[in-house]
Amino acid sequence: MRLYSTVLKLSSLIFIAVAAVHLLLGLGADQMLGAVVPPGALTEPSLDSQNRFYGVAFALYGVALYICAKDLVRFGPILKAVLAVFFLAGCARLVSWGIHGRPAPLVMGLLATELVLPPLLYLWLQKIIPSSGQS
C-alpha cells in the first residue's frame, strides 16, 4: 500500500508541474508539445485565458491524487472517480484525433499514458483494497 501511495504522490507532483507550465507559458506550453500554434493565436486574449485556466485546473488531478494517497481506504471512491475522469479525458483525445487527425508525437505519448495508466492504477488499487460490494 505504501508503494501505491508513493506513486500517487509522485504523480501528483507531475500534474502540478504541468499546471505551472501552462500558467507560466499559456499556449506556449502547447507549442512545447508540438502543437502548431499560429503566432497571432499566442497573443489572442481569450485563447490564452482558456489555456491557462484549463492548464491550472489540471492541477486538481494532482491535488486529488495527493489527498487520496494519504488514506486509500477512506478516499478510494474518490480516487476511482479521478482515475475514471482521467481515462475519459484520454478518450476525448481519441474523439479529437478522429475529427481533426493525429496529434503531435508528444501528445500521442500523453494519450497512451491517459489510456493505460488509469486502468492499471485502478486494478492495482483493487488488489490493495478489495471492494466489499461498495463502489
TAURWO-V88399 format. One record per pair of residues at least 6 apart in sequence whose ideal C-beta (glycine too) atoms are under 8 Angstrom apart, sorted by sequence separation. I is the first residue (numbers start at 0). J is the second residue. D is the distance in Angstrom with one decimal. If there is no record, write none. Layout:
i=I j=J d=D
i=I j=J d=D
This chain:
i=30 j=36 d=5.1
i=40 j=46 d=5.6
i=41 j=47 d=7.4
i=96 j=102 d=6.4
i=101 j=107 d=7.1
i=21 j=28 d=4.7
i=24 j=31 d=7.2
i=29 j=36 d=5.9
i=67 j=74 d=4.0
i=71 j=78 d=7.0
i=95 j=102 d=7.2
i=20 j=28 d=4.9
i=26 j=34 d=8.0
i=66 j=74 d=6.3
i=67 j=75 d=7.6
i=102 j=110 d=7.4
i=27 j=36 d=7.9
i=26 j=36 d=5.1
i=67 j=77 d=5.8
i=92 j=102 d=7.1
i=17 j=28 d=8.0
i=20 j=31 d=7.6
i=30 j=41 d=7.8
i=66 j=77 d=7.8
i=67 j=78 d=4.0
i=26 j=40 d=6.3
i=27 j=41 d=6.8
i=63 j=77 d=6.7
i=64 j=78 d=7.5
i=67 j=81 d=6.9
i=92 j=106 d=7.3
i=96 j=110 d=7.8
i=26 j=41 d=5.2
i=63 j=78 d=7.6
i=25 j=41 d=7.4
i=64 j=81 d=6.6
i=92 j=109 d=7.6
i=93 j=110 d=7.4
i=63 j=81 d=4.8
i=92 j=110 d=4.8
i=26 j=46 d=6.2
i=89 j=109 d=8.0
i=26 j=47 d=6.0
i=29 j=50 d=6.7
i=60 j=81 d=6.4
i=89 j=110 d=5.7
i=92 j=113 d=6.8
i=25 j=47 d=4.5
i=28 j=50 d=7.2
i=89 j=112 d=7.9
i=26 j=50 d=5.0
i=89 j=113 d=2.8
i=90 j=114 d=7.4
i=25 j=50 d=5.2
i=60 j=85 d=6.3
i=88 j=113 d=6.2
i=89 j=114 d=4.6
i=25 j=51 d=5.2
i=28 j=54 d=6.4
i=86 j=113 d=6.6
i=85 j=113 d=6.2
i=86 j=114 d=6.7
i=89 j=117 d=7.5
i=21 j=50 d=6.4
i=22 j=51 d=5.7
i=25 j=54 d=7.9
i=21 j=51 d=6.0
i=85 j=116 d=7.9
i=86 j=117 d=3.9
i=21 j=53 d=7.4
i=22 j=54 d=6.1
i=85 j=117 d=5.0
i=86 j=118 d=6.6
i=21 j=54 d=2.1
i=22 j=55 d=5.2
i=20 j=54 d=7.3
i=21 j=55 d=6.4
i=83 j=117 d=7.1
i=82 j=117 d=4.2
i=18 j=54 d=5.6
i=21 j=57 d=6.9
i=82 j=118 d=7.8
i=17 j=54 d=7.2
i=18 j=55 d=5.0
i=18 j=56 d=7.7
i=82 j=120 d=5.6
i=83 j=121 d=7.9
i=18 j=57 d=4.8
i=19 j=58 d=7.9
i=82 j=121 d=5.1
i=17 j=57 d=5.9
i=18 j=58 d=3.6
i=17 j=58 d=8.0
i=79 j=121 d=6.4
i=82 j=124 d=7.9
i=14 j=57 d=6.1
i=15 j=58 d=5.2
i=18 j=61 d=6.9
i=14 j=58 d=6.1
i=79 j=124 d=7.2
i=14 j=60 d=4.5
i=15 j=61 d=4.1
i=78 j=124 d=6.5
i=14 j=61 d=3.2
i=15 j=62 d=7.6
i=13 j=61 d=7.3
i=11 j=60 d=7.6
i=12 j=61 d=6.9
i=75 j=124 d=6.7
i=11 j=61 d=4.0
i=14 j=64 d=6.9
i=10 j=61 d=7.6
i=11 j=62 d=7.0
i=11 j=63 d=8.0
i=11 j=64 d=4.2
i=71 j=124 d=7.0
i=75 j=128 d=5.6
i=10 j=64 d=5.5
i=11 j=65 d=4.0
i=79 j=134 d=7.1
i=8 j=64 d=7.3
i=71 j=127 d=6.6
i=72 j=128 d=5.8
i=7 j=64 d=4.6
i=8 j=65 d=5.8
i=11 j=68 d=7.2
i=71 j=128 d=5.8
i=76 j=133 d=7.9
i=7 j=65 d=7.1
i=76 j=134 d=6.8
i=7 j=67 d=6.3
i=8 j=68 d=4.9
i=7 j=68 d=3.7
i=5 j=68 d=7.7
i=4 j=68 d=4.3
i=3 j=68 d=7.8
i=4 j=69 d=7.4
i=4 j=71 d=6.5
i=3 j=71 d=6.8
i=34 j=102 d=7.6
i=33 j=102 d=7.7
i=34 j=103 d=6.0
i=33 j=103 d=2.8
i=0 j=71 d=6.2
i=7 j=78 d=7.7
i=32 j=103 d=5.9
i=33 j=104 d=6.2
i=33 j=105 d=5.1
i=34 j=106 d=7.3
i=32 j=105 d=4.6
i=33 j=106 d=6.5
i=31 j=105 d=8.0
i=32 j=106 d=5.4
i=32 j=109 d=7.6
i=7 j=120 d=7.9
i=6 j=120 d=7.7
i=3 j=123 d=6.1
i=3 j=124 d=6.9
i=3 j=127 d=5.7
i=0 j=127 d=5.2
i=0 j=128 d=7.8
